[in-house]
Amino acid sequence: LLSITVNPEACKGCNICVEVCPDDALISVKQTDPIVERLRRNWRLWRALPDTDDRWAYGLGAEDA
C-alpha cells in the first residue's frame, strides 16, 4: 500500500507540494466541507495503520534517490 496522505490540519493550501511533485501525482482541489471531511477520514485511517517495516520501505525516501 502506497498512499500520499495529507494532514488536513497542517495543510496551508500553498500548493508547493503539487508544484514540486515530479510525477504529477498530486492535484489541487477546492476545499469544500465534504472534501475536507474525506481528508480527515483518510488521515485518521492513515494514523491508525502500523508503520511499514524498514525492509519494505527501502528506496522510497528522498535520501535514496
N, C-alpha and C positions, 0 to 999 in steps of 0.2 A: 504494500500500500504506500503510495507516494502522494502526498497532498500538500498543497500550498494553502496554509490556513492563516488568516489574518485576524489578529486580536482586534475586534471592532472598537474596543475601548481605547486602544493605543493608536489606531489609525487617525491621522490628521487630515486625510483627503488631499495630500500634496501631489500624489501620483508619481513620486520619484521611483517607487518600486516598479510601476508599469513602464516607465521610461527606460530604466536600466536593465530590465529583463531581456537577456539576449535571445531568448526563444519565443518572444511574444506570447508567453504563457499566461500573462495577466491582462485583464481589461478593466477599464474604469466604468462603473455603472452609477446611475443616480441613486442616492441613498434615500430610499423610501422606507416607511415603517416596516413593511413585510420583508424587505431585503435585509435591513438591519437585524430583525428578529432571526432570520435564517442564518446570518453571520454569527449571531450569538449562540444559536443552537449548534452550529458547526464547531465553534470554538469550545463549547462545553464538551462536545463529543471528543474533540482532539485532546483536550486536557485529561479526559478520562482514560485515554489509551495508554498502555505501558510504553516506556521508552524502547526504542529499537536497539537491539544488541549491536555493539560496535562492529562486529564481524560482518553484519549485513549492510551496514551503512557506509562501508569503505568506498571512497571515491565520490561521495555526494557533497562533501564540504568544499568551500572555496579554496582551502589550503591544499586540496588535492588536484586542483585544476592545472 
